[in-house]
Amino acid sequence: MLELPGTPDKLETLTMRNHDVFELLGYGMTAKQIATRLHISVTAVERHKSTIRQKLGVYHRSDLIAL
């Protein structure tokens, strides 16, 4: 697992919807699958992914999933 300094604190900065998207990414779901599951647009999922990456300081999908 990727270790980032302060990761638990950074995870607390995520909104509930960010957490939902983050969890589903961890299951390997695509943006389209997540959008369908959460009843939101693919664009919204992509925005959440961008926000999550920014808040956690992680920019590669593989690193994001490793958290």
Distance bins in CASP14 RR format, pairs under 12 A and 6 or more apart:
PFRMAT RR
TARGET T0000
AUTHOR 0000-0000-0000
RMODE 2
METHOD distances of the structure
MODEL  1
1 7 0 0 0 0 1 0 0 0 0 0 0
1 26 0 0 0 0 0 1 0 0 0 0 0
1 62 0 0 0 0 0 1 0 0 0 0 0
1 63 0 0 0 0 0 1 0 0 0 0 0
1 64 0 0 0 0 0 1 0 0 0 0 0
1 65 0 0 0 0 0 1 0 0 0 0 0
1 66 1 0 1 0 0 0 0 0 0 0 0
1 67 1 0 0 1 0 0 0 0 0 0 0
2 56 0 0 0 0 1 0 0 0 0 0 0
2 57 0 0 0 0 0 1 0 0 0 0 0
2 58 1 0 0 1 0 0 0 0 0 0 0
2 59 0 0 0 0 0 1 0 0 0 0 0
2 60 0 0 0 0 1 0 0 0 0 0 0
2 61 0 0 0 0 0 1 0 0 0 0 0
2 62 0 0 0 0 1 0 0 0 0 0 0
2 63 1 0 1 0 0 0 0 0 0 0 0
2 64 0 0 0 0 1 0 0 0 0 0 0
2 65 0 0 0 0 1 0 0 0 0 0 0
2 66 1 0 1 0 0 0 0 0 0 0 0
2 67 1 0 1 0 0 0 0 0 0 0 0
3 58 0 0 0 0 0 1 0 0 0 0 0
3 63 0 0 0 0 0 1 0 0 0 0 0
3 66 0 0 0 0 1 0 0 0 0 0 0
3 67 0 0 0 0 1 0 0 0 0 0 0
4 10 1 0 0 1 0 0 0 0 0 0 0
4 11 0 0 0 0 1 0 0 0 0 0 0
4 53 0 0 0 0 0 1 0 0 0 0 0
4 55 0 0 0 0 0 1 0 0 0 0 0
4 56 1 0 0 1 0 0 0 0 0 0 0
4 57 1 0 0 1 0 0 0 0 0 0 0
4 58 1 0 0 1 0 0 0 0 0 0 0
4 59 0 0 0 0 0 1 0 0 0 0 0
4 63 0 0 0 0 1 0 0 0 0 0 0
4 64 0 0 0 0 0 1 0 0 0 0 0
4 66 0 0 0 0 1 0 0 0 0 0 0
4 67 1 0 0 1 0 0 0 0 0 0 0
5 56 0 0 0 0 0 1 0 0 0 0 0
5 57 0 0 0 0 0 1 0 0 0 0 0
6 12 0 0 0 0 1 0 0 0 0 0 0
6 13 0 0 0 0 0 1 0 0 0 0 0
6 55 0 0 0 0 0 1 0 0 0 0 0
6 56 0 0 0 0 1 0 0 0 0 0 0
6 57 0 0 0 0 0 1 0 0 0 0 0
6 67 0 0 0 0 0 1 0 0 0 0 0
7 13 0 0 0 0 0 1 0 0 0 0 0
7 14 0 0 0 0 0 1 0 0 0 0 0
7 55 0 0 0 0 0 1 0 0 0 0 0
7 56 1 0 0 1 0 0 0 0 0 0 0
7 57 0 0 0 0 1 0 0 0 0 0 0
7 58 0 0 0 0 1 0 0 0 0 0 0
7 63 0 0 0 0 0 1 0 0 0 0 0
7 64 0 0 0 0 0 1 0 0 0 0 0
7 66 0 0 0 0 0 1 0 0 0 0 0
7 67 1 0 0 1 0 0 0 0 0 0 0
8 14 0 0 0 0 0 1 0 0 0 0 0
8 56 0 0 0 0 0 1 0 0 0 0 0
8 67 0 0 0 0 0 1 0 0 0 0 0
9 55 0 0 0 0 0 1 0 0 0 0 0
9 56 0 0 0 0 0 1 0 0 0 0 0
10 18 0 0 0 0 0 1 0 0 0 0 0
10 22 0 0 0 0 0 1 0 0 0 0 0
10 51 0 0 0 0 0 1 0 0 0 0 0
10 52 0 0 0 0 1 0 0 0 0 0 0
10 53 0 0 0 0 0 1 0 0 0 0 0
10 54 0 0 0 0 0 1 0 0 0 0 0
10 55 1 0 0 1 0 0 0 0 0 0 0
10 56 1 0 1 0 0 0 0 0 0 0 0
10 57 1 0 0 1 0 0 0 0 0 0 0
10 58 0 0 0 0 1 0 0 0 0 0 0
10 64 0 0 0 0 0 1 0 0 0 0 0
10 67 0 0 0 0 1 0 0 0 0 0 0
11 18 0 0 0 0 1 0 0 0 0 0 0
11 19 1 0 0 1 0 0 0 0 0 0 0
11 22 0 0 0 0 1 0 0 0 0 0 0
11 23 0 0 0 0 0 1 0 0 0 0 0
11 52 0 0 0 0 1 0 0 0 0 0 0
11 55 0 0 0 0 1 0 0 0 0 0 0
11 56 1 0 0 1 0 0 0 0 0 0 0
11 57 0 0 0 0 0 1 0 0 0 0 0
11 58 0 0 0 0 0 1 0 0 0 0 0
11 64 0 0 0 0 0 1 0 0 0 0 0
11 67 1 0 0 1 0 0 0 0 0 0 0
12 18 0 0 0 0 0 1 0 0 0 0 0
12 19 0 0 0 0 1 0 0 0 0 0 0
12 55 0 0 0 0 1 0 0 0 0 0 0
12 56 0 0 0 0 0 1 0 0 0 0 0
13 19 0 0 0 0 0 1 0 0 0 0 0
13 22 0 0 0 0 0 1 0 0 0 0 0
13 51 0 0 0 0 1 0 0 0 0 0 0
13 52 0 0 0 0 1 0 0 0 0 0 0
13 54 0 0 0 0 1 0 0 0 0 0 0
13 55 1 0 1 0 0 0 0 0 0 0 0
13 56 0 0 0 0 1 0 0 0 0 0 0
13 57 0 0 0 0 0 1 0 0 0 0 0
14 20 0 0 0 0 1 0 0 0 0 0 0
14 21 0 0 0 0 1 0 0 0 0 0 0
14 22 1 0 0 1 0 0 0 0 0 0 0
14 23 0 0 0 0 0 1 0 0 0 0 0
14 25 0 0 0 0 0 1 0 0 0 0 0
14 48 0 0 0 0 1 0 0 0 0 0 0
14 49 0 0 0 0 0 1 0 0 0 0 0
14 51 1 0 0 1 0 0 0 0 0 0 0
14 52 1 0 0 1 0 0 0 0 0 0 0
14 53 0 0 0 0 0 1 0 0 0 0 0
14 54 0 0 0 0 0 1 0 0 0 0 0
14 55 1 0 0 1 0 0 0 0 0 0 0
14 56 1 0 0 1 0 0 0 0 0 0 0
14 57 0 0 0 0 0 1 0 0 0 0 0
14 58 0 0 0 0 0 1 0 0 0 0 0
14 64 0 0 0 0 0 1 0 0 0 0 0
14 67 0 0 0 0 0 1 0 0 0 0 0
15 21 0 0 0 0 1 0 0 0 0 0 0
15 22 0 0 0 0 0 1 0 0 0 0 0
15 47 0 0 0 0 0 1 0 0 0 0 0
15 48 0 0 0 0 1 0 0 0 0 0 0
15 51 0 0 0 0 1 0 0 0 0 0 0
15 52 0 0 0 0 1 0 0 0 0 0 0
15 55 0 0 0 0 1 0 0 0 0 0 0
16 22 0 0 0 0 0 1 0 0 0 0 0
16 23 0 0 0 0 0 1 0 0 0 0 0
16 38 0 0 0 0 0 1 0 0 0 0 0
16 48 0 0 0 0 0 1 0 0 0 0 0
17 23 0 0 0 0 0 1 0 0 0 0 0
17 24 0 0 0 0 0 1 0 0 0 0 0
17 34 0 0 0 0 0 1 0 0 0 0 0
17 35 0 0 0 0 0 1 0 0 0 0 0
17 38 1 0 0 1 0 0 0 0 0 0 0
17 39 0 0 0 0 0 1 0 0 0 0 0
17 40 0 0 0 0 1 0 0 0 0 0 0
17 44 0 0 0 0 1 0 0 0 0 0 0
17 45 0 0 0 0 1 0 0 0 0 0 0
17 47 0 0 0 0 0 1 0 0 0 0 0
17 48 1 0 0 1 0 0 0 0 0 0 0
17 49 0 0 0 0 0 1 0 0 0 0 0
17 51 0 0 0 0 1 0 0 0 0 0 0
17 52 0 0 0 0 0 1 0 0 0 0 0
18 24 0 0 0 0 0 1 0 0 0 0 0
18 25 0 0 0 0 0 1 0 0 0 0 0
18 34 0 0 0 0 0 1 0 0 0 0 0
18 38 0 0 0 0 0 1 0 0 0 0 0
18 44 0 0 0 0 0 1 0 0 0 0 0
18 45 0 0 0 0 0 1 0 0 0 0 0
18 47 0 0 0 0 1 0 0 0 0 0 0
18 48 1 0 1 0 0 0 0 0 0 0 0
18 49 0 0 0 0 1 0 0 0 0 0 0
18 50 0 0 0 0 0 1 0 0 0 0 0
18 51 1 0 0 1 0 0 0 0 0 0 0
18 52 1 0 1 0 0 0 0 0 0 0 0
18 53 0 0 0 0 0 1 0 0 0 0 0
18 54 0 0 0 0 0 1 0 0 0 0 0
18 55 1 0 0 1 0 0 0 0 0 0 0
18 56 0 0 0 0 1 0 0 0 0 0 0
18 64 0 0 0 0 0 1 0 0 0 0 0
19 25 0 0 0 0 0 1 0 0 0 0 0
19 26 0 0 0 0 0 1 0 0 0 0 0
19 38 0 0 0 0 0 1 0 0 0 0 0
19 48 0 0 0 0 1 0 0 0 0 0 0
19 51 0 0 0 0 0 1 0 0 0 0 0
19 52 0 0 0 0 1 0 0 0 0 0 0
19 55 0 0 0 0 0 1 0 0 0 0 0
19 56 0 0 0 0 0 1 0 0 0 0 0
19 67 0 0 0 0 0 1 0 0 0 0 0
20 26 0 0 0 0 0 1 0 0 0 0 0
20 27 0 0 0 0 0 1 0 0 0 0 0
20 29 0 0 0 0 0 1 0 0 0 0 0
20 34 0 0 0 0 1 0 0 0 0 0 0
20 35 0 0 0 0 0 1 0 0 0 0 0
20 37 0 0 0 0 1 0 0 0 0 0 0
20 38 1 0 0 1 0 0 0 0 0 0 0
20 39 0 0 0 0 0 1 0 0 0 0 0
20 40 0 0 0 0 1 0 0 0 0 0 0
20 44 0 0 0 0 0 1 0 0 0 0 0
20 45 0 0 0 0 1 0 0 0 0 0 0
20 48 0 0 0 0 1 0 0 0 0 0 0
20 49 0 0 0 0 0 1 0 0 0 0 0
20 52 0 0 0 0 0 1 0 0 0 0 0
21 27 0 0 0 0 0 1 0 0 0 0 0
21 28 0 0 0 0 0 1 0 0 0 0 0
21 29 0 0 0 0 1 0 0 0 0 0 0
21 30 0 0 0 0 0 1 0 0 0 0 0
21 31 0 0 0 0 1 0 0 0 0 0 0
21 33 0 0 0 0 0 1 0 0 0 0 0
21 34 1 0 1 0 0 0 0 0 0 0 0
21 35 0 0 0 0 1 0 0 0 0 0 0
21 37 0 0 0 0 1 0 0 0 0 0 0
21 38 1 0 0 1 0 0 0 0 0 0 0
21 40 0 0 0 0 1 0 0 0 0 0 0
21 42 0 0 0 0 0 1 0 0 0 0 0
21 44 0 0 0 0 1 0 0 0 0 0 0
21 45 1 0 0 1 0 0 0 0 0 0 0
21 46 0 0 0 0 1 0 0 0 0 0 0
21 47 0 0 0 0 1 0 0 0 0 0 0
21 48 1 0 1 0 0 0 0 0 0 0 0
21 49 1 0 0 1 0 0 0 0 0 0 0
21 50 0 0 0 0 0 1 0 0 0 0 0
21 51 0 0 0 0 1 0 0 0 0 0 0
21 52 1 0 0 1 0 0 0 0 0 0 0
21 53 0 0 0 0 0 1 0 0 0 0 0
21 55 0 0 0 0 0 1 0 0 0 0 0
21 64 0 0 0 0 0 1 0 0 0 0 0
21 65 0 0 0 0 0 1 0 0 0 0 0
22 28 0 0 0 0 0 1 0 0 0 0 0
22 29 0 0 0 0 0 1 0 0 0 0 0
22 34 0 0 0 0 1 0 0 0 0 0 0
22 38 0 0 0 0 0 1 0 0 0 0 0
22 45 0 0 0 0 0 1 0 0 0 0 0
22 48 0 0 0 0 1 0 0 0 0 0 0
22 49 0 0 0 0 1 0 0 0 0 0 0
22 51 0 0 0 0 1 0 0 0 0 0 0
22 52 1 0 1 0 0 0 0 0 0 0 0
22 53 0 0 0 0 0 1 0 0 0 0 0
22 55 0 0 0 0 1 0 0 0 0 0 0
22 56 0 0 0 0 1 0 0 0 0 0 0
22 58 0 0 0 0 0 1 0 0 0 0 0
22 61 0 0 0 0 0 1 0 0 0 0 0
22 64 1 0 0 1 0 0 0 0 0 0 0
22 65 0 0 0 0 1 0 0 0 0 0 0
22 66 0 0 0 0 0 1 0 0 0 0 0
22 67 1 0 0 1 0 0 0 0 0 0 0
23 29 0 0 0 0 1 0 0 0 0 0 0
23 34 0 0 0 0 1 0 0 0 0 0 0
23 37 0 0 0 0 0 1 0 0 0 0 0
23 38 0 0 0 0 0 1 0 0 0 0 0
23 48 0 0 0 0 0 1 0 0 0 0 0
23 52 0 0 0 0 0 1 0 0 0 0 0
23 64 0 0 0 0 0 1 0 0 0 0 0
23 65 0 0 0 0 0 1 0 0 0 0 0
23 67 0 0 0 0 0 1 0 0 0 0 0
24 30 0 0 0 0 1 0 0 0 0 0 0
24 31 0 0 0 0 1 0 0 0 0 0 0
24 32 0 0 0 0 0 1 0 0 0 0 0
24 33 1 0 0 1 0 0 0 0 0 0 0
24 34 1 0 1 0 0 0 0 0 0 0 0
24 35 0 0 0 0 1 0 0 0 0 0 0
24 36 0 0 0 0 0 1 0 0 0 0 0
24 37 1 0 0 1 0 0 0 0 0 0 0
24 38 1 0 0 1 0 0 0 0 0 0 0
24 40 0 0 0 0 0 1 0 0 0 0 0
24 45 0 0 0 0 1 0 0 0 0 0 0
24 48 0 0 0 0 1 0 0 0 0 0 0
24 49 0 0 0 0 0 1 0 0 0 0 0
24 52 0 0 0 0 0 1 0 0 0 0 0
24 64 0 0 0 0 0 1 0 0 0 0 0
24 65 0 0 0 0 0 1 0 0 0 0 0
25 31 0 0 0 0 1 0 0 0 0 0 0
25 33 0 0 0 0 0 1 0 0 0 0 0
25 34 1 0 0 1 0 0 0 0 0 0 0
25 37 0 0 0 0 0 1 0 0 0 0 0
25 38 0 0 0 0 0 1 0 0 0 0 0
25 45 0 0 0 0 1 0 0 0 0 0 0
25 46 0 0 0 0 0 1 0 0 0 0 0
25 48 0 0 0 0 1 0 0 0 0 0 0
25 49 1 0 0 1 0 0 0 0 0 0 0
25 52 1 0 0 1 0 0 0 0 0 0 0
25 53 0 0 0 0 0 1 0 0 0 0 0
25 56 0 0 0 0 0 1 0 0 0 0 0
25 58 0 0 0 0 0 1 0 0 0 0 0
25 61 1 0 0 1 0 0 0 0 0 0 0
25 62 0 0 0 0 0 1 0 0 0 0 0
25 63 0 0 0 0 0 1 0 0 0 0 0
25 64 1 0 0 1 0 0 0 0 0 0 0
25 65 1 0 1 0 0 0 0 0 0 0 0
25 66 0 0 0 0 0 1 0 0 0 0 0
25 67 0 0 0 0 1 0 0 0 0 0 0
26 33 0 0 0 0 0 1 0 0 0 0 0
26 34 0 0 0 0 0 1 0 0 0 0 0
26 49 0 0 0 0 0 1 0 0 0 0 0
26 52 0 0 0 0 0 1 0 0 0 0 0
26 61 0 0 0 0 1 0 0 0 0 0 0
26 62 0 0 0 0 0 1 0 0 0 0 0
26 63 0 0 0 0 0 1 0 0 0 0 0
26 64 0 0 0 0 1 0 0 0 0 0 0
26 65 1 0 1 0 0 0 0 0 0 0 0
26 66 0 0 0 0 1 0 0 0 0 0 0
26 67 0 0 0 0 1 0 0 0 0 0 0
27 33 0 0 0 0 1 0 0 0 0 0 0
27 34 0 0 0 0 1 0 0 0 0 0 0
27 37 0 0 0 0 1 0 0 0 0 0 0
27 65 0 0 0 0 1 0 0 0 0 0 0
28 34 0 0 0 0 1 0 0 0 0 0 0
28 37 0 0 0 0 0 1 0 0 0 0 0
28 61 0 0 0 0 1 0 0 0 0 0 0
28 62 0 0 0 0 0 1 0 0 0 0 0
28 64 0 0 0 0 0 1 0 0 0 0 0
28 65 1 0 0 1 0 0 0 0 0 0 0
28 66 0 0 0 0 0 1 0 0 0 0 0
29 35 0 0 0 0 1 0 0 0 0 0 0
29 36 0 0 0 0 1 0 0 0 0 0 0
29 37 1 0 0 1 0 0 0 0 0 0 0
29 38 0 0 0 0 0 1 0 0 0 0 0
29 42 0 0 0 0 0 1 0 0 0 0 0
29 45 0 0 0 0 1 0 0 0 0 0 0
29 49 0 0 0 0 0 1 0 0 0 0 0
29 61 0 0 0 0 0 1 0 0 0 0 0
29 65 0 0 0 0 0 1 0 0 0 0 0
30 36 0 0 0 0 1 0 0 0 0 0 0
30 37 0 0 0 0 0 1 0 0 0 0 0
30 42 0 0 0 0 1 0 0 0 0 0 0
30 45 0 0 0 0 1 0 0 0 0 0 0
30 46 0 0 0 0 0 1 0 0 0 0 0
30 49 0 0 0 0 0 1 0 0 0 0 0
30 61 0 0 0 0 0 1 0 0 0 0 0
31 37 0 0 0 0 0 1 0 0 0 0 0
31 38 0 0 0 0 0 1 0 0 0 0 0
31 40 0 0 0 0 0 1 0 0 0 0 0
31 41 0 0 0 0 1 0 0 0 0 0 0
31 42 1 0 1 0 0 0 0 0 0 0 0
31 43 0 0 0 0 1 0 0 0 0 0 0
31 44 0 0 0 0 1 0 0 0 0 0 0
31 45 1 0 1 0 0 0 0 0 0 0 0
31 46 1 0 1 0 0 0 0 0 0 0 0
31 47 0 0 0 0 0 1 0 0 0 0 0
31 48 0 0 0 0 1 0 0 0 0 0 0
31 49 1 0 0 1 0 0 0 0 0 0 0
31 50 0 0 0 0 0 1 0 0 0 0 0
31 61 0 0 0 0 0 1 0 0 0 0 0
32 38 0 0 0 0 0 1 0 0 0 0 0
32 40 0 0 0 0 0 1 0 0 0 0 0
32 41 0 0 0 0 1 0 0 0 0 0 0
32 42 1 0 1 0 0 0 0 0 0 0 0
32 43 0 0 0 0 0 1 0 0 0 0 0
32 44 0 0 0 0 0 1 0 0 0 0 0
32 45 1 0 0 1 0 0 0 0 0 0 0
32 46 0 0 0 0 0 1 0 0 0 0 0
33 40 0 0 0 0 0 1 0 0 0 0 0
33 42 0 0 0 0 1 0 0 0 0 0 0
33 45 0 0 0 0 1 0 0 0 0 0 0
34 40 1 0 0 1 0 0 0 0 0 0 0
34 41 0 0 0 0 0 1 0 0 0 0 0
34 42 0 0 0 0 1 0 0 0 0 0 0
34 43 0 0 0 0 0 1 0 0 0 0 0
34 44 0 0 0 0 1 0 0 0 0 0 0
34 45 1 0 1 0 0 0 0 0 0 0 0
34 46 0 0 0 0 1 0 0 0 0 0 0
34 47 0 0 0 0 0 1 0 0 0 0 0
34 48 0 0 0 0 1 0 0 0 0 0 0
34 49 0 0 0 0 1 0 0 0 0 0 0
34 52 0 0 0 0 0 1 0 0 0 0 0
35 41 1 0 1 0 0 0 0 0 0 0 0
35 42 1 0 1 0 0 0 0 0 0 0 0
35 43 0 0 0 0 1 0 0 0 0 0 0
35 44 1 0 0 1 0 0 0 0 0 0 0
35 45 1 0 1 0 0 0 0 0 0 0 0
35 46 0 0 0 0 1 0 0 0 0 0 0
35 47 0 0 0 0 0 1 0 0 0 0 0
35 48 0 0 0 0 1 0 0 0 0 0 0
35 49 0 0 0 0 0 1 0 0 0 0 0
36 42 0 0 0 0 1 0 0 0 0 0 0
36 44 0 0 0 0 0 1 0 0 0 0 0
36 45 0 0 0 0 1 0 0 0 0 0 0
37 45 0 0 0 0 1 0 0 0 0 0 0
38 44 0 0 0 0 1 0 0 0 0 0 0
38 45 1 0 0 1 0 0 0 0 0 0 0
38 48 0 0 0 0 1 0 0 0 0 0 0
39 45 0 0 0 0 0 1 0 0 0 0 0
40 46 0 0 0 0 0 1 0 0 0 0 0
40 47 0 0 0 0 1 0 0 0 0 0 0
40 48 0 0 0 0 1 0 0 0 0 0 0
40 49 0 0 0 0 0 1 0 0 0 0 0
41 47 0 0 0 0 1 0 0 0 0 0 0
41 48 0 0 0 0 0 1 0 0 0 0 0
42 48 0 0 0 0 0 1 0 0 0 0 0
42 49 0 0 0 0 0 1 0 0 0 0 0
43 49 0 0 0 0 0 1 0 0 0 0 0
43 50 0 0 0 0 0 1 0 0 0 0 0
44 50 0 0 0 0 0 1 0 0 0 0 0
44 51 0 0 0 0 0 1 0 0 0 0 0
45 51 0 0 0 0 0 1 0 0 0 0 0
45 52 0 0 0 0 0 1 0 0 0 0 0
46 52 0 0 0 0 0 1 0 0 0 0 0
46 53 0 0 0 0 0 1 0 0 0 0 0
46 61 0 0 0 0 0 1 0 0 0 0 0
47 53 0 0 0 0 0 1 0 0 0 0 0
47 54 0 0 0 0 0 1 0 0 0 0 0
48 54 0 0 0 0 0 1 0 0 0 0 0
48 55 0 0 0 0 0 1 0 0 0 0 0
48 64 0 0 0 0 0 1 0 0 0 0 0
49 55 0 0 0 0 0 1 0 0 0 0 0
49 56 0 0 0 0 0 1 0 0 0 0 0
49 58 0 0 0 0 0 1 0 0 0 0 0
49 59 0 0 0 0 0 1 0 0 0 0 0
49 60 0 0 0 0 0 1 0 0 0 0 0
49 61 0 0 0 0 1 0 0 0 0 0 0
49 64 1 0 0 1 0 0 0 0 0 0 0
49 65 0 0 0 0 0 1 0 0 0 0 0
50 56 0 0 0 0 0 1 0 0 0 0 0
50 57 0 0 0 0 0 1 0 0 0 0 0
50 58 0 0 0 0 0 1 0 0 0 0 0
50 59 0 0 0 0 1 0 0 0 0 0 0
50 61 0 0 0 0 0 1 0 0 0 0 0
50 64 0 0 0 0 0 1 0 0 0 0 0
51 57 0 0 0 0 0 1 0 0 0 0 0
51 58 0 0 0 0 0 1 0 0 0 0 0
51 64 0 0 0 0 0 1 0 0 0 0 0
52 58 1 0 0 1 0 0 0 0 0 0 0
52 59 0 0 0 0 0 1 0 0 0 0 0
52 61 0 0 0 0 0 1 0 0 0 0 0
52 63 0 0 0 0 0 1 0 0 0 0 0
52 64 1 0 0 1 0 0 0 0 0 0 0
52 65 0 0 0 0 0 1 0 0 0 0 0
52 67 0 0 0 0 1 0 0 0 0 0 0
53 59 1 0 1 0 0 0 0 0 0 0 0
53 60 0 0 0 0 1 0 0 0 0 0 0
53 61 0 0 0 0 1 0 0 0 0 0 0
53 62 0 0 0 0 0 1 0 0 0 0 0
53 63 0 0 0 0 1 0 0 0 0 0 0
53 64 1 0 0 1 0 0 0 0 0 0 0
53 65 0 0 0 0 0 1 0 0 0 0 0
53 67 0 0 0 0 0 1 0 0 0 0 0
54 64 0 0 0 0 0 1 0 0 0 0 0
55 64 0 0 0 0 0 1 0 0 0 0 0
55 67 0 0 0 0 0 1 0 0 0 0 0
56 63 0 0 0 0 1 0 0 0 0 0 0
56 64 1 0 0 1 0 0 0 0 0 0 0
56 65 0 0 0 0 0 1 0 0 0 0 0
56 66 0 0 0 0 0 1 0 0 0 0 0
56 67 1 0 0 1 0 0 0 0 0 0 0
57 63 0 0 0 0 1 0 0 0 0 0 0
57 64 0 0 0 0 1 0 0 0 0 0 0
57 67 0 0 0 0 0 1 0 0 0 0 0
58 64 1 0 1 0 0 0 0 0 0 0 0
58 65 0 0 0 0 1 0 0 0 0 0 0
58 66 0 0 0 0 1 0 0 0 0 0 0
58 67 1 0 0 1 0 0 0 0 0 0 0
60 66 0 0 0 0 1 0 0 0 0 0 0
60 67 0 0 0 0 0 1 0 0 0 0 0
61 67 0 0 0 0 0 1 0 0 0 0 0
END
